[in-house]
Amino acid sequence: MKHSARTLWLLSALVLLCGCGGEQRTSGPPAPGQNISGNWQFSTTSTAGMPALTIAGSIDQSGRSVSGAVHVAGGSCFDQQNVIGLSGTLTDGNVSLASAPVDGQVITFAGNITIKANFPDTLKTGTYAINGGCANGDQGNVTGFSVGSIAGNWAGNLTTAGGTTIQMSAQLAQDGASSEGSFGLTGTITFDGACFKSGTITSGTFPSASFILGTSVTLEIETDNGTIAFLATADSDGLISGNYTVSGGPCESTGTGYLSPWEY
């Protein structure tokens, strides 16, 4: 899997979160090579004793204006099903973002972005703050990274709870960002097992059918003998691994599975 070469350095002081320190320019193109559009995942570590949060979704950039659509998981103050809009600016390498209010809660974070062509994704530490509502006063450190497209050829196995291994190979295509912040997945898949011979991967948006949101991958595979729901995670080593369930046919089963990049 070819990961996008985007690195987020979130090291600005909270003064940037407030928009202080001078007028922010939103017109004109960003500096050469600075475009942070794509699929992103952030993780928080609270210094206020609050639960860790995972924030995942799409970021879009037009000139120096930045927007996004994300979902927040973790704790009891946010419902992961709700899409949360982000807006902000990227000016001279400095990014500042704030969420739309969610039950009175506003998430803000900022930093300095460095994008290195043909360089693996790395993780840098910055700060975040939440004001208002249930999570009011939460603040601390945040890490963020872009997740490259998983379009391409893949091969792997499904292993049933009983230990039977089914080899599979897949061709995946990835759509652009949806209004939910997820990226739809489509494709075809073949199996060497007795139950399944072929399947179609149906595109969708979070939380149904096939998509990637941050590092979370969901594949809904319609086969000739039932539907496979594969819930997995894409890791930095180029592996997609997780659990699957088969329903709606004579071969109902559960187990684990993985896909890894494969070149013809």
DODRENDREN-646373 format. One line per 4 residues: number of its first residue (from 1); their letters; for each residue x, y, z of N, C-alpha, C. Coordinates in nm, 2 decimals. Example, Ala and Ser with C-alpha at 12.3 -4.5 7.8 and 13.67 -1.06 7.14 Angstrom:
// residues 2
1> AS> 1.32/-0.57/0.78/1.23/-0.45/0.78/1.32/-0.33/0.78; 1.28/-0.22/0.71/1.37/-0.11/0.71/1.29/0.00/0.79
This chain:
// residues 264
1> MKHS> 0.09/-0.12/0.00/0.00/0.00/0.00/0.09/0.12/0.00; 0.05/0.22/-0.08/0.13/0.34/-0.09/0.06/0.45/0.00; 0.12/0.48/0.10/0.06/0.58/0.19/0.09/0.72/0.14; 0.00/0.81/0.16/0.03/0.95/0.12/0.14/1.00/0.21
5> ARTL> 0.22/1.09/0.15/0.34/1.15/0.22/0.30/1.28/0.29; 0.22/1.27/0.39/0.18/1.39/0.46/0.21/1.38/0.61; 0.27/1.48/0.67/0.30/1.48/0.81/0.24/1.59/0.88; 0.17/1.57/0.99/0.11/1.68/1.07/0.20/1.72/1.19
9> WLLS> 0.25/1.84/1.19/0.32/1.89/1.31/0.23/1.99/1.38; 0.17/1.95/1.49/0.08/2.03/1.57/0.15/2.09/1.69; 0.23/2.20/1.67/0.31/2.25/1.78/0.28/2.39/1.81; 0.17/2.45/1.76/0.14/2.59/1.79/0.09/2.61/1.93
13> ALVL> 0.10/2.73/1.99/0.05/2.76/2.12/-0.10/2.78/2.11; -0.17/2.77/2.22/-0.32/2.79/2.22/-0.36/2.93/2.17; -0.27/3.02/2.17/-0.30/3.16/2.12/-0.35/3.15/1.98; -0.29/3.05/1.90/-0.34/3.04/1.76/-0.48/2.98/1.76
17> LCGC> -0.52/2.90/1.85/-0.66/2.85/1.86/-0.76/2.96/1.87; -0.72/3.07/1.93/-0.82/3.18/1.95/-0.82/3.27/1.84; -0.73/3.25/1.74/-0.72/3.34/1.63/-0.64/3.47/1.66; -0.57/3.47/1.78/-0.50/3.58/1.82/-0.36/3.59/1.75
21> GGEQ> -0.29/3.70/1.77/-0.16/3.72/1.71/-0.16/3.77/1.57; -0.27/3.84/1.53/-0.27/3.90/1.40/-0.37/3.85/1.31; -0.40/3.92/1.20/-0.50/3.89/1.10/-0.46/3.76/1.02; -0.55/3.67/1.00/-0.53/3.55/0.92/-0.57/3.57/0.78
25> RTSG> -0.49/3.55/0.68/-0.52/3.56/0.54/-0.58/3.43/0.49; -0.69/3.43/0.42/-0.75/3.31/0.37/-0.75/3.31/0.22; -0.71/3.41/0.15/-0.71/3.42/0.01/-0.58/3.37/-0.04; -0.58/3.33/-0.17/-0.45/3.30/-0.24/-0.42/3.15/-0.21
29> PPAP> -0.33/3.10/-0.30/-0.29/2.96/-0.29/-0.20/2.94/-0.17; -0.19/2.81/-0.12/-0.10/2.78/-0.01/0.05/2.78/-0.07; 0.14/2.77/0.02/0.28/2.76/-0.03/0.30/2.63/-0.11; 0.39/2.63/-0.20/0.41/2.51/-0.29/0.42/2.38/-0.21
33> GQNI> 0.35/2.28/-0.25/0.36/2.15/-0.18/0.28/2.14/-0.05; 0.21/2.25/-0.01/0.14/2.24/0.11/-0.01/2.22/0.08; -0.06/2.10/0.08/-0.20/2.07/0.07/-0.23/1.95/0.15; -0.32/1.97/0.25/-0.34/1.86/0.35/-0.47/1.79/0.32
37> SGNW> -0.53/1.80/0.20/-0.65/1.73/0.17/-0.63/1.58/0.18; -0.73/1.51/0.23/-0.72/1.37/0.24/-0.79/1.31/0.36; -0.76/1.18/0.39/-0.82/1.11/0.50/-0.73/1.12/0.62; -0.78/1.16/0.74/-0.69/1.19/0.85/-0.75/1.12/0.98
41> QFST> -0.66/1.09/1.07/-0.69/1.04/1.20/-0.61/1.11/1.31; -0.68/1.16/1.41/-0.62/1.22/1.53/-0.65/1.15/1.65; -0.56/1.15/1.75/-0.58/1.09/1.88/-0.54/1.19/1.99; -0.62/1.19/2.09/-0.59/1.29/2.20/-0.55/1.22/2.33
45> TSTA> -0.46/1.29/2.40/-0.43/1.25/2.54/-0.45/1.36/2.63; -0.55/1.35/2.71/-0.60/1.46/2.80/-0.50/1.48/2.91; -0.48/1.61/2.94/-0.41/1.65/3.06/-0.50/1.69/3.17; -0.63/1.68/3.14/-0.74/1.72/3.24/-0.81/1.60/3.29
49> GMPA> -0.76/1.48/3.27/-0.82/1.36/3.32/-0.94/1.31/3.24; -0.96/1.35/3.12/-1.07/1.31/3.04/-1.03/1.19/2.95; -1.13/1.11/2.90/-1.09/1.00/2.82/-1.03/1.04/2.69; -0.95/0.95/2.64/-0.88/0.97/2.51/-0.99/0.97/2.40
53> LTIA> -0.97/1.05/2.30/-1.06/1.06/2.18/-0.99/1.02/2.06; -1.06/0.96/1.96/-1.01/0.93/1.83/-1.10/1.02/1.74; -1.04/1.10/1.65/-1.11/1.19/1.56/-1.06/1.15/1.42; -1.16/1.11/1.34/-1.12/1.06/1.20/-1.22/1.11/1.10
57> GSID> -1.16/1.14/0.98/-1.25/1.18/0.87/-1.17/1.26/0.76; -1.24/1.33/0.68/-1.18/1.40/0.57/-1.14/1.54/0.60; -1.03/1.58/0.54/-0.99/1.72/0.54/-0.98/1.77/0.39; -1.03/1.89/0.36/-1.03/1.94/0.23/-0.96/2.08/0.23
61> QSGR> -0.88/2.11/0.13/-0.82/2.24/0.13/-0.84/2.31/0.00; -0.88/2.44/0.00/-0.90/2.52/-0.12/-0.82/2.65/-0.09; -0.71/2.67/-0.16/-0.63/2.79/-0.13/-0.58/2.77/0.02; -0.60/2.88/0.10/-0.56/2.87/0.24/-0.68/2.83/0.33
65> SVSG> -0.79/2.81/0.27/-0.91/2.77/0.35/-0.91/2.62/0.37; -0.93/2.57/0.49/-0.94/2.43/0.52/-1.07/2.40/0.58; -1.13/2.28/0.54/-1.26/2.24/0.60/-1.25/2.09/0.62; -1.34/2.03/0.69/-1.34/1.89/0.71/-1.47/1.84/0.77
69> AVHV> -1.48/1.70/0.76/-1.60/1.63/0.82/-1.54/1.51/0.90; -1.56/1.51/1.03/-1.50/1.41/1.11/-1.60/1.35/1.21; -1.56/1.23/1.27/-1.64/1.17/1.37/-1.55/1.15/1.49; -1.60/1.16/1.61/-1.53/1.15/1.73/-1.57/1.03/1.81
73> AGGS> -1.48/0.94/1.85/-1.51/0.82/1.93/-1.43/0.83/2.06; -1.49/0.78/2.16/-1.42/0.77/2.29/-1.50/0.86/2.39; -1.50/0.81/2.52/-1.57/0.89/2.62/-1.72/0.88/2.60; -1.79/0.96/2.68/-1.94/0.96/2.67/-2.00/1.10/2.63
77> CFDQ> -1.91/1.19/2.59/-1.96/1.33/2.55/-1.99/1.34/2.41; -1.94/1.25/2.32/-1.96/1.26/2.18/-2.02/1.13/2.13; -2.11/1.14/2.03/-2.17/1.03/1.97/-2.10/1.01/1.83; -2.04/0.89/1.82/-1.96/0.87/1.70/-2.04/0.88/1.57
81> QNVI> -2.17/0.85/1.58/-2.25/0.86/1.46/-2.27/1.00/1.40; -2.24/1.10/1.48/-2.26/1.24/1.44/-2.14/1.29/1.36; -2.17/1.35/1.25/-2.06/1.41/1.17/-2.04/1.55/1.22; -1.91/1.59/1.24/-1.87/1.72/1.29/-1.80/1.80/1.19
85> GLSG> -1.84/1.92/1.16/-1.77/2.00/1.06/-1.65/2.07/1.12; -1.55/2.08/1.04/-1.43/2.16/1.08/-1.41/2.27/0.98; -1.35/2.38/1.03/-1.31/2.49/0.94/-1.19/2.56/1.00; -1.11/2.62/0.91/-1.00/2.69/0.95/-0.91/2.74/0.84
89> TLTD> -0.79/2.77/0.86/-0.70/2.82/0.76/-0.56/2.75/0.77; -0.49/2.76/0.66/-0.35/2.72/0.65/-0.28/2.84/0.59; -0.20/2.90/0.67/-0.13/3.03/0.63/0.02/3.02/0.67; 0.10/3.02/0.57/0.25/3.02/0.59/0.29/2.90/0.67
93> GNVS> 0.22/2.78/0.65/0.25/2.66/0.72/0.18/2.64/0.85; 0.11/2.74/0.90/0.04/2.73/1.02/-0.11/2.70/1.00; -0.16/2.60/1.06/-0.30/2.56/1.04/-0.37/2.58/1.18; -0.49/2.63/1.17/-0.58/2.64/1.28/-0.72/2.59/1.24
97> LASA> -0.78/2.51/1.33/-0.90/2.44/1.30/-0.99/2.45/1.42; -1.12/2.47/1.39/-1.22/2.47/1.50/-1.34/2.39/1.45; -1.41/2.31/1.54/-1.52/2.24/1.50/-1.65/2.32/1.51; -1.75/2.28/1.44/-1.89/2.34/1.46/-1.93/2.29/1.60
101> PVDG> -2.01/2.36/1.67/-2.06/2.32/1.81/-2.14/2.19/1.80; -2.10/2.10/1.89/-2.17/1.97/1.90/-2.22/1.96/2.05; -2.35/1.97/2.07/-2.41/1.98/2.20/-2.33/2.08/2.29; -2.30/2.19/2.23/-2.24/2.30/2.30/-2.09/2.29/2.30
105> QVIT> -2.03/2.18/2.25/-1.89/2.16/2.26/-1.81/2.20/2.13; -1.70/2.27/2.14/-1.62/2.32/2.03/-1.48/2.27/2.05; -1.43/2.19/1.95/-1.29/2.14/1.96/-1.21/2.23/1.87; -1.09/2.28/1.93/-1.00/2.36/1.85/-0.86/2.30/1.86
109> FAGN> -0.79/2.31/1.76/-0.65/2.27/1.76/-0.57/2.34/1.64; -0.44/2.34/1.65/-0.36/2.42/1.55/-0.22/2.36/1.55; -0.15/2.41/1.45/-0.01/2.37/1.44/0.06/2.41/1.32; 0.18/2.36/1.30/0.26/2.38/1.18/0.27/2.26/1.10
113> ITIK> 0.24/2.27/0.97/0.24/2.15/0.89/0.36/2.14/0.80; 0.42/2.03/0.79/0.53/2.01/0.70/0.49/1.88/0.62; 0.49/1.90/0.48/0.46/1.79/0.39/0.58/1.76/0.31; 0.63/1.63/0.32/0.75/1.59/0.26/0.71/1.49/0.15
117> ANFP> 0.75/1.52/0.02/0.72/1.43/-0.09/0.79/1.30/-0.07; 0.73/1.19/-0.11/0.79/1.06/-0.11/0.85/1.02/0.02; 0.79/1.06/0.13/0.84/1.03/0.27/0.73/0.96/0.35; 0.76/0.85/0.42/0.65/0.78/0.50/0.59/0.87/0.60
121> DTLK> 0.46/0.85/0.62/0.39/0.92/0.73/0.46/0.91/0.86; 0.47/1.02/0.93/0.52/1.02/1.07/0.42/1.09/1.16; 0.44/1.08/1.28/0.34/1.13/1.38/0.41/1.24/1.47; 0.35/1.35/1.48/0.40/1.46/1.57/0.30/1.50/1.67
125> TGTY> 0.34/1.56/1.78/0.25/1.59/1.89/0.22/1.74/1.89; 0.10/1.77/1.92/0.05/1.91/1.94/-0.05/1.92/2.05; -0.13/2.02/2.05/-0.23/2.05/2.15/-0.37/2.06/2.10; -0.47/2.04/2.19/-0.61/2.06/2.15/-0.68/2.12/2.28
129> AING> -0.80/2.17/2.26/-0.88/2.21/2.37/-1.03/2.20/2.33; -1.12/2.17/2.43/-1.26/2.16/2.41/-1.33/2.26/2.51; -1.41/2.34/2.45/-1.48/2.44/2.53/-1.63/2.42/2.52; -1.70/2.43/2.63/-1.84/2.42/2.64/-1.89/2.28/2.65
133> GCAN> -2.02/2.26/2.70/-2.08/2.13/2.70/-2.02/2.03/2.80; -2.05/1.91/2.77/-2.01/1.79/2.85/-1.86/1.79/2.87; -1.78/1.81/2.77/-1.63/1.79/2.77/-1.56/1.93/2.80; -1.63/2.03/2.85/-1.57/2.16/2.87/-1.45/2.15/2.96
137> GDQG> -1.34/2.21/2.92/-1.22/2.21/3.00/-1.12/2.10/2.96; -1.16/2.01/2.87/-1.07/1.90/2.83/-0.96/1.97/2.74; -0.84/1.93/2.76/-0.73/1.98/2.68/-0.61/1.89/2.70; -0.51/1.90/2.61/-0.40/1.82/2.62/-0.32/1.81/2.49
141> NVTG> -0.27/1.69/2.47/-0.19/1.66/2.35/-0.27/1.59/2.25; -0.23/1.62/2.12/-0.30/1.55/2.01/-0.20/1.51/1.91; -0.22/1.39/1.85/-0.13/1.34/1.74/-0.22/1.33/1.62; -0.16/1.35/1.50/-0.24/1.34/1.38/-0.16/1.29/1.26
145> FSVG> -0.22/1.22/1.17/-0.15/1.17/1.05/-0.25/1.15/0.94; -0.20/1.16/0.82/-0.29/1.13/0.70/-0.28/0.98/0.67; -0.39/0.93/0.62/-0.40/0.78/0.58/-0.41/0.78/0.43; -0.31/0.72/0.36/-0.31/0.71/0.22/-0.42/0.62/0.16
149> SIAG> -0.45/0.64/0.04/-0.55/0.56/-0.03/-0.52/0.41/-0.03; -0.62/0.33/-0.01/-0.60/0.18/-0.01/-0.64/0.12/-0.15; -0.66/0.20/-0.25/-0.69/0.15/-0.38/-0.57/0.07/-0.43; -0.60/-0.05/-0.49/-0.50/-0.13/-0.54/-0.53/-0.28/-0.53
153> NWAG> -0.43/-0.36/-0.55/-0.45/-0.51/-0.54/-0.40/-0.56/-0.40; -0.48/-0.65/-0.35/-0.46/-0.70/-0.22/-0.48/-0.85/-0.22; -0.41/-0.92/-0.12/-0.43/-1.06/-0.11/-0.42/-1.10/0.04; -0.49/-1.21/0.08/-0.49/-1.24/0.22/-0.57/-1.36/0.25
157> NLTT> -0.61/-1.38/0.38/-0.68/-1.50/0.42/-0.80/-1.46/0.51; -0.90/-1.54/0.51/-1.00/-1.55/0.62/-0.97/-1.68/0.69; -0.98/-1.67/0.83/-0.96/-1.79/0.91/-1.08/-1.80/1.00; -1.15/-1.91/0.98/-1.27/-1.93/1.06/-1.24/-1.96/1.20
161> AGGT> -1.34/-1.95/1.29/-1.33/-1.98/1.43/-1.28/-2.12/1.45; -1.31/-2.21/1.36/-1.27/-2.35/1.36/-1.13/-2.38/1.31; -1.07/-2.27/1.25/-0.93/-2.29/1.21/-0.91/-2.31/1.06; -1.02/-2.31/0.98/-1.01/-2.33/0.84/-0.97/-2.20/0.77
165> TIQM> -0.88/-2.21/0.68/-0.82/-2.09/0.61/-0.88/-2.08/0.47; -0.92/-1.96/0.43/-0.98/-1.93/0.30/-0.89/-1.82/0.24; -0.82/-1.85/0.13/-0.74/-1.75/0.07/-0.83/-1.66/-0.02; -0.79/-1.53/-0.03/-0.87/-1.44/-0.10/-0.78/-1.33/-0.17
169> SAQL> -0.82/-1.28/-0.28/-0.75/-1.17/-0.34/-0.86/-1.06/-0.38; -0.82/-0.94/-0.37/-0.92/-0.83/-0.40/-0.85/-0.72/-0.48; -0.94/-0.65/-0.56/-0.90/-0.53/-0.63/-0.99/-0.42/-0.57; -0.93/-0.32/-0.51/-1.01/-0.21/-0.44/-0.99/-0.08/-0.52
173> AQDG> -1.10/-0.01/-0.52/-1.10/0.13/-0.57/-1.15/0.22/-0.46; -1.10/0.34/-0.44/-1.14/0.43/-0.33/-1.20/0.56/-0.39; -1.33/0.59/-0.34/-1.39/0.71/-0.39/-1.34/0.83/-0.32; -1.38/0.95/-0.36/-1.35/1.07/-0.29/-1.43/1.08/-0.16
177> ASSE> -1.40/1.19/-0.09/-1.46/1.20/0.04/-1.61/1.23/0.03; -1.69/1.17/0.12/-1.83/1.19/0.12/-1.86/1.30/0.22; -1.99/1.34/0.23/-2.03/1.44/0.32/-2.02/1.40/0.47; -2.01/1.26/0.49/-1.99/1.20/0.62/-1.84/1.20/0.66
181> GSFG> -1.75/1.24/0.57/-1.61/1.23/0.60/-1.54/1.10/0.57; -1.62/1.00/0.52/-1.56/0.87/0.49/-1.54/0.86/0.34; -1.46/0.76/0.30/-1.42/0.74/0.16/-1.48/0.60/0.12; -1.57/0.60/0.02/-1.63/0.47/-0.02/-1.53/0.38/-0.09
185> LTGT> -1.55/0.25/-0.07/-1.47/0.15/-0.13/-1.55/0.06/-0.22; -1.50/0.03/-0.34/-1.56/-0.07/-0.43/-1.46/-0.16/-0.48; -1.51/-0.27/-0.54/-1.41/-0.37/-0.60/-1.47/-0.51/-0.61; -1.38/-0.60/-0.65/-1.42/-0.74/-0.66/-1.32/-0.82/-0.58
189> ITFD> -1.36/-0.94/-0.54/-1.28/-1.02/-0.46/-1.30/-1.17/-0.50; -1.20/-1.25/-0.50/-1.22/-1.39/-0.53/-1.16/-1.48/-0.41; -1.22/-1.60/-0.40/-1.19/-1.69/-0.29/-1.15/-1.82/-0.34; -1.07/-1.90/-0.26/-1.04/-2.04/-0.30/-1.11/-2.14/-0.21
193> GACF> -1.21/-2.09/-0.13/-1.28/-2.18/-0.04/-1.40/-2.25/-0.10; -1.45/-2.35/-0.03/-1.57/-2.43/-0.08/-1.69/-2.34/-0.08; -1.70/-2.25/0.01/-1.83/-2.17/0.03/-1.84/-2.06/-0.07; -1.72/-1.99/-0.09/-1.73/-1.87/-0.17/-1.63/-1.88/-0.29
197> KSGT> -1.67/-1.83/-0.40/-1.59/-1.82/-0.52/-1.56/-1.68/-0.56; -1.66/-1.59/-0.55/-1.63/-1.45/-0.59/-1.73/-1.36/-0.51; -1.69/-1.23/-0.51/-1.78/-1.14/-0.44/-1.76/-1.00/-0.49; -1.86/-0.91/-0.46/-1.85/-0.77/-0.50/-1.85/-0.68/-0.38
201> ITSG> -1.77/-0.59/-0.37/-1.75/-0.50/-0.26/-1.84/-0.37/-0.29; -1.94/-0.35/-0.21/-2.04/-0.24/-0.23/-2.00/-0.12/-0.16; -1.99/-0.01/-0.24/-1.95/0.12/-0.18/-2.06/0.18/-0.09; -2.01/0.25/0.02/-2.11/0.31/0.11/-2.04/0.43/0.18
205> TFPS> -2.11/0.48/0.28/-2.06/0.59/0.36/-2.08/0.55/0.51; -1.99/0.60/0.59/-2.00/0.57/0.74/-2.15/0.59/0.78; -2.21/0.49/0.85/-2.15/0.37/0.91/-2.19/0.24/0.83; -2.23/0.25/0.71/-2.28/0.13/0.64/-2.20/0.10/0.51
209> ASFI> -2.21/-0.02/0.47/-2.15/-0.08/0.35/-2.00/-0.06/0.36; -1.93/-0.03/0.25/-1.78/-0.03/0.24/-1.72/0.11/0.24; -1.63/0.13/0.33/-1.56/0.26/0.34/-1.44/0.26/0.42; -1.36/0.36/0.41/-1.25/0.38/0.51/-1.27/0.52/0.57
213> LGTS> -1.25/0.52/0.70/-1.26/0.64/0.78/-1.14/0.65/0.88; -1.05/0.74/0.85/-0.92/0.73/0.93/-0.86/0.60/0.90; -0.83/0.52/1.00/-0.77/0.39/0.97/-0.87/0.27/0.98; -1.00/0.31/1.00/-1.10/0.21/1.02/-1.15/0.17/0.88
217> VTLE> -1.15/0.04/0.85/-1.19/-0.01/0.72/-1.31/-0.11/0.74; -1.42/-0.08/0.66/-1.53/-0.17/0.67/-1.56/-0.22/0.52; -1.56/-0.35/0.50/-1.60/-0.40/0.37/-1.72/-0.49/0.38; -1.82/-0.45/0.30/-1.94/-0.54/0.28/-1.93/-0.61/0.15
221> IETD> -1.92/-0.74/0.16/-1.89/-0.82/0.04/-2.00/-0.91/0.01; -2.07/-0.89/-0.10/-2.18/-0.97/-0.15/-2.12/-1.09/-0.23; -2.13/-1.21/-0.17/-2.08/-1.32/-0.24/-2.19/-1.41/-0.30; -2.15/-1.52/-0.37/-2.24/-1.61/-0.42/-2.31/-1.70/-0.32
225> NGTI> -2.27/-1.68/-0.19/-2.32/-1.77/-0.08/-2.33/-1.69/0.05; -2.38/-1.57/0.04/-2.40/-1.49/0.17/-2.32/-1.36/0.16; -2.34/-1.28/0.27/-2.27/-1.15/0.28/-2.16/-1.16/0.39; -2.05/-1.11/0.35/-1.93/-1.10/0.44/-1.92/-0.96/0.49
229> AFLA> -1.92/-0.94/0.62/-1.89/-0.81/0.68/-1.76/-0.82/0.74; -1.66/-0.74/0.69/-1.52/-0.74/0.74/-1.49/-0.61/0.80; -1.47/-0.61/0.93/-1.44/-0.49/1.01/-1.29/-0.49/1.05; -1.21/-0.39/1.00/-1.07/-0.40/1.01/-1.01/-0.27/1.03
233> TADS> -0.87/-0.27/1.05/-0.79/-0.15/1.07/-0.67/-0.16/0.97; -0.65/-0.04/0.90/-0.53/-0.03/0.82/-0.41/0.02/0.90; -0.31/-0.05/0.91/-0.19/-0.01/0.99/-0.08/0.05/0.90; 0.02/0.11/0.97/0.12/0.18/0.90/0.22/0.08/0.82
237> DGLI> 0.21/-0.05/0.85/0.29/-0.14/0.78/0.23/-0.19/0.65; 0.11/-0.14/0.62/0.05/-0.18/0.49/-0.04/-0.30/0.51; -0.09/-0.33/0.63/-0.17/-0.45/0.65/-0.31/-0.40/0.69; -0.41/-0.47/0.64/-0.55/-0.45/0.68/-0.60/-0.57/0.75
241> SGNY> -0.63/-0.57/0.88/-0.66/-0.69/0.95/-0.78/-0.66/1.05; -0.85/-0.77/1.07/-0.97/-0.75/1.16/-1.05/-0.88/1.17; -1.18/-0.86/1.20/-1.27/-0.97/1.21/-1.38/-0.97/1.11; -1.44/-1.09/1.08/-1.54/-1.10/0.98/-1.66/-1.18/1.03
245> TVSG> -1.77/-1.16/0.97/-1.89/-1.23/0.99/-1.96/-1.26/0.86; -2.01/-1.39/0.84/-2.08/-1.43/0.72/-2.23/-1.45/0.76; -2.32/-1.39/0.69/-2.46/-1.40/0.72/-2.54/-1.42/0.59; -2.66/-1.47/0.60/-2.75/-1.48/0.48/-2.73/-1.59/0.39
249> GPCE> -2.66/-1.70/0.43/-2.64/-1.81/0.34/-2.61/-1.94/0.42; -2.58/-2.05/0.35/-2.55/-2.17/0.42/-2.41/-2.18/0.49; -2.33/-2.08/0.47/-2.20/-2.09/0.52/-2.17/-1.98/0.63; -2.27/-1.96/0.71/-2.26/-1.86/0.82/-2.14/-1.90/0.91
253> STGT> -2.06/-1.80/0.94/-1.94/-1.82/1.02/-1.88/-1.69/1.07; -1.79/-1.70/1.16/-1.71/-1.58/1.21/-1.57/-1.62/1.21; -1.48/-1.52/1.22/-1.34/-1.54/1.23/-1.26/-1.42/1.21; -1.13/-1.43/1.17/-1.04/-1.32/1.15/-1.00/-1.32/1.01
257> GYLS> -0.94/-1.21/0.97/-0.89/-1.20/0.83/-0.79/-1.09/0.82; -0.72/-1.09/0.70/-0.62/-0.98/0.67/-0.61/-0.97/0.52; -0.57/-0.85/0.48/-0.53/-0.83/0.34/-0.40/-0.75/0.34; -0.31/-0.79/0.25/-0.18/-0.71/0.24/-0.16/-0.68/0.09
261> PWEY> -0.09/-0.57/0.07/-0.07/-0.53/-0.07/0.00/-0.64/-0.15; -0.05/-0.65/-0.28/0.00/-0.75/-0.37/0.02/-0.70/-0.50; 0.14/-0.72/-0.57/0.16/-0.68/-0.70/0.15/-0.80/-0.80; 0.09/-0.78/-0.91/0.08/-0.88/-1.01/0.22/-0.91/-1.06
